[in-house]
Amino acid sequence: MLNSSSSPLIYFILGAYVDVGSLRYLYFMITAVLYFLILTVNTLLIVVICVNRSLHEPMYMFLCSLFVNELYGSSGLFPFLLVQILSDVHIISAPLCFLQIFCLYSYVHVEFCNLAVMSYDRYLAICFPLQYHIILTHYKVIVFIVLIWLYSFAKFLITLLLTVRLTLCGNVLNSTFCRNYLVVNLACSDTRLNNIYGLFGTAVTVLVPLLPILYSYTKILRVVLSGSKQTRQKAISTCMPHLASLLNFSFGCLFESLQSRFDMVTIPNGLQIIMSLYFVILQALLNPIMYGMKLTKIRNALNK
């Protein structure tokens, strides 16, 4: 469906939805239960960390920021999905589409940056245990968290503004939710600036978190290999949840990026839909469950 260049685009059509008949109610219930679980477990751990003074340490404050981000990202996706599943016409207004793009993409950036800072936190705790609280004070932790969120919002706001200015000659998105790359592909105006900034933004999104993560784990690995058995056990117990979270989220984002940019007709439509939602759904469930079960202080606080 084409729009003339003189009239502003009012809505987008989401072309990835198919008619599933009465199964829509089953899909709605499954999605609603998943969203309820995400809201419950993340909110529970945020409250536990906030009310227990013994958890007011750098690692748990970064975890609190991570859980807040899971609520932020899932709330940018799930209410919209619930409406679309029950709807006969799969459309979304242009302003709401751009808002969803901003929420999901800034969620990804906050997640990666938060995981990067957490790797630095683990590096200090394992390699400099005696100086840990001197180097990483509460003030520095708060500054880190505020900078992560402000930097992520500012970075993607530029991307969104570059997209909003484009003249679009179509309004059909072959997706279950709004993606920036697909919207830019609908443009009939010059997108060179978008492409250049997009490549720059992608490189920054990857490299800014990746460099501290690689540096931190290189140092941790050296300590683990040369340290005592107790040091190795401590490093493994505190780093495994972080590594699992990082690898899981990286895989989800990689598939999402590939699916947006390449034709994946060989992959069944249902699997494409599930994998496109993987980066938000599984991460938002995995983090609180994994950290809640693995970290002794959180587990003890939950049992009180």
C-alpha positions in Angstrom: 0.0 0.0 0.0 1.6 3.2 -1.1 1.3 6.7 0.3 1.7 9.8 -1.7 4.7 11.9 -0.7 2.4 14.9 0.1 0.3 13.1 2.8 1.9 12.0 6.1 1.8 8.3 6.9 -0.8 7.6 9.5 -0.3 3.8 10.2 1.6 0.7 9.4 0.3 -2.7 8.4 2.1 -5.7 10.1 2.2 -8.4 7.4 3.7 -11.3 9.4 0.5 -12.1 11.2 -1.6 -15.0 9.8 -5.2 -16.1 10.5 -5.1 -18.8 13.2 -8.8 -18.9 13.9 -9.8 -19.8 17.5 -6.1 -20.6 18.3 -5.6 -16.9 18.8 -7.2 -17.3 22.3 -4.6 -19.9 23.2 -1.8 -17.7 21.9 -3.2 -14.8 23.8 -3.3 -16.8 27.1 0.3 -18.1 26.6 1.6 -14.5 25.9 -0.4 -13.1 28.8 1.0 -15.7 31.2 4.6 -15.0 30.0 4.1 -11.3 30.4 2.7 -11.8 33.9 5.6 -14.0 34.9 8.1 -11.4 33.6 6.4 -8.6 35.5 6.2 -10.7 38.7 9.7 -12.2 38.9 11.5 -8.9 37.9 9.4 -6.7 40.2 9.9 -9.2 43.0 13.7 -9.1 42.7 13.7 -5.3 42.3 11.8 -5.0 45.6 14.0 -7.5 47.4 17.2 -5.7 46.4 15.7 -2.3 47.3 14.4 -3.2 50.8 17.4 -5.4 51.9 20.3 -3.2 53.0 22.6 -6.2 52.7 22.0 -6.2 49.0 22.9 -2.5 48.6 26.2 -3.5 47.0 27.5 -2.6 43.4 26.7 -6.0 41.9 23.1 -6.0 43.1 22.5 -2.4 42.2 23.6 -3.2 38.6 21.3 -6.3 38.8 18.5 -4.0 39.9 19.1 -1.8 36.8 19.1 -5.0 34.6 15.7 -6.1 36.1 14.2 -2.6 35.5 15.4 -2.8 31.9 13.6 -6.2 31.5 10.4 -4.6 32.6 11.0 -1.7 30.3 11.7 -3.8 27.2 8.9 -6.3 27.8 6.4 -3.5 28.4 7.4 -2.1 25.0 6.4 -5.4 23.3 3.9 -7.5 25.2 0.9 -5.2 25.6 1.1 -4.5 21.9 1.4 -8.3 21.1 -1.7 -9.0 23.2 -3.8 -6.5 21.3 -2.5 -7.7 17.9 -3.2 -11.4 18.7 -6.9 -10.7 19.2 -7.2 -8.2 16.4 -8.6 -9.0 13.0 -6.7 -6.1 11.4 -3.0 -5.9 12.2 -2.2 -2.2 12.0 -0.4 0.2 14.3 -0.4 4.0 14.3 2.8 5.6 13.1 3.5 7.4 16.4 3.0 4.2 18.4 5.2 2.3 16.0 8.0 4.8 16.4 7.6 4.7 20.2 7.9 0.9 20.1 11.0 1.1 18.0 12.5 3.5 20.5 11.6 1.3 23.5 12.9 -2.0 22.0 16.1 -0.6 20.5 17.1 1.4 23.6 16.3 -1.7 25.7 18.8 -3.6 23.7 21.5 -0.9 24.2 20.8 -0.6 27.9 21.0 -4.4 28.3 24.4 -4.7 26.5 25.9 -1.7 28.4 24.6 -3.0 31.7 26.1 -6.4 31.1 29.4 -4.7 30.2 29.5 -2.7 33.4 28.6 -5.9 35.3 31.6 -7.6 33.8 33.8 -4.8 35.0 32.3 -5.2 38.5 33.1 -8.9 38.5 36.7 -8.1 37.4 37.2 -5.7 40.3 35.6 -8.1 42.8 37.7 -11.1 41.7 41.0 -9.4 40.9 41.0 -6.6 43.5 38.8 -8.0 46.4 40.4 -5.8 49.1 40.1 -2.6 47.1 36.7 -3.4 45.6 34.5 -1.1 47.7 37.1 1.7 47.6 37.3 1.6 43.8 33.6 1.0 43.1 31.7 3.3 45.6 27.9 3.7 45.7 28.3 7.1 44.0 30.2 5.6 41.1 27.6 2.8 40.7 24.8 5.4 40.5 26.8 7.4 38.0 27.4 4.3 35.9 23.7 3.4 35.9 22.5 6.9 35.0 25.1 7.2 32.2 24.1 3.8 30.8 20.4 4.9 30.5 21.0 8.5 29.3 23.6 7.4 26.7 21.4 4.6 25.4 18.3 7.0 25.1 20.4 9.7 23.5 22.1 7.4 21.0 18.9 5.8 19.7 16.9 9.1 19.8 19.2 10.3 17.0 18.5 7.1 15.0 14.8 7.6 15.5 14.8 11.2 14.4 16.7 10.3 11.2 14.0 7.7 10.5 11.0 10.0 11.3 12.2 12.6 8.8 12.0 10.2 5.9 9.3 10.3 3.2 7.8 6.8 3.1 6.2 5.3 0.0 4.7 2.3 1.7 3.3 1.1 5.0 3.6 -2.7 5.0 6.1 -4.2 7.5 6.7 -7.9 7.2 7.0 -8.3 10.9 5.0 -8.9 14.1 6.2 -5.6 15.6 7.9 -2.4 14.4 11.6 -2.6 13.3 13.6 0.5 12.4 15.4 -1.2 9.5 12.1 -2.2 7.8 10.7 1.3 8.2 13.8 2.8 6.6 13.4 0.3 3.7 10.0 1.8 2.9 11.6 5.3 2.3 11.5 6.8 -1.2 13.7 9.7 -0.1 17.5 9.6 0.4 18.5 7.2 3.2 22.3 7.5 2.9 22.6 9.4 6.2 20.5 6.7 7.9 22.7 4.0 6.5 25.9 5.7 7.5 24.7 6.5 11.0 23.1 3.0 11.2 26.5 1.3 10.5 28.2 3.7 13.0 25.5 3.0 15.6 25.8 -0.7 15.2 29.5 -0.6 15.6 29.2 1.5 18.7 26.5 -0.7 20.1 28.7 -3.8 19.7 32.2 -2.3 20.5 31.4 -0.1 23.5 30.2 -3.1 25.6 32.4 -5.7 24.0 35.7 -4.0 24.8 35.2 -3.9 28.6 33.7 -7.4 28.6 36.8 -8.9 26.8 39.2 -6.9 28.9 37.4 -8.0 32.2 37.2 -11.6 31.3 40.8 -11.8 30.1 41.9 -10.5 33.5 39.5 -12.8 35.3 40.8 -15.8 33.3 44.3 -15.1 34.3 43.4 -15.0 38.0 41.3 -18.1 37.7 44.1 -20.1 36.0 46.8 -18.9 38.5 44.6 -18.8 41.6 43.6 -21.3 44.3 40.7 -23.7 44.0 38.6 -21.4 46.2 39.3 -18.5 43.9 38.3 -20.5 40.9 35.0 -21.6 42.5 34.1 -18.1 43.5 34.9 -16.7 40.0 32.8 -19.5 38.3 29.8 -19.0 40.7 29.6 -15.3 40.2 30.5 -15.2 36.5 28.4 -18.0 35.1 25.1 -16.2 35.3 26.6 -13.2 33.7 28.1 -15.2 30.8 24.9 -17.2 30.3 22.9 -13.9 30.2 25.4 -12.3 27.8 25.6 -15.2 25.4 21.8 -15.8 25.4 21.1 -12.1 24.7 23.8 -11.9 22.0 22.3 -14.9 20.2 18.8 -13.4 20.3 19.9 -10.0 19.0 22.1 -11.7 16.3 19.1 -13.6 14.9 16.9 -10.6 15.1 19.4 -8.5 13.2 19.8 -11.2 10.5 16.1 -11.7 10.2 15.5 -8.0 9.6 18.1 -7.7 6.9 18.0 -11.1 5.0 15.3 -13.1 3.4 14.8 -16.2 5.5 12.1 -18.0 3.4 13.6 -21.4 4.2 12.8 -21.0 7.9 9.2 -21.8 8.9 7.1 -18.7 9.6 6.2 -19.8 13.1 9.8 -20.3 14.0 10.7 -16.9 12.6 8.1 -15.3 14.8 9.3 -17.1 17.9 12.9 -16.3 17.3 12.1 -12.7 16.5 10.6 -12.4 20.0 13.3 -14.5 21.7 15.7 -11.6 22.6 13.0 -10.0 24.8 11.0 -12.9 26.1 13.7 -15.4 27.2 16.1 -12.7 28.5 13.4 -11.1 30.6 12.6 -14.5 32.1 16.1 -16.0 32.3 17.9 -13.1 34.1 15.7 -13.0 37.3 15.3 -16.8 37.5 19.0 -17.5 37.0 20.3 -14.7 39.3 17.6 -15.4 41.9 18.6 -19.1 42.1 22.3 -18.8 41.7 23.3 -15.9 43.9 23.2 -16.9 47.6 22.4 -13.5 49.1 19.3 -13.0 46.8 18.2 -16.6 47.4 18.5 -16.1 51.2 16.6 -12.8 51.0 13.8 -14.4 49.1 13.5 -17.2 51.6 13.1 -14.8 54.6 
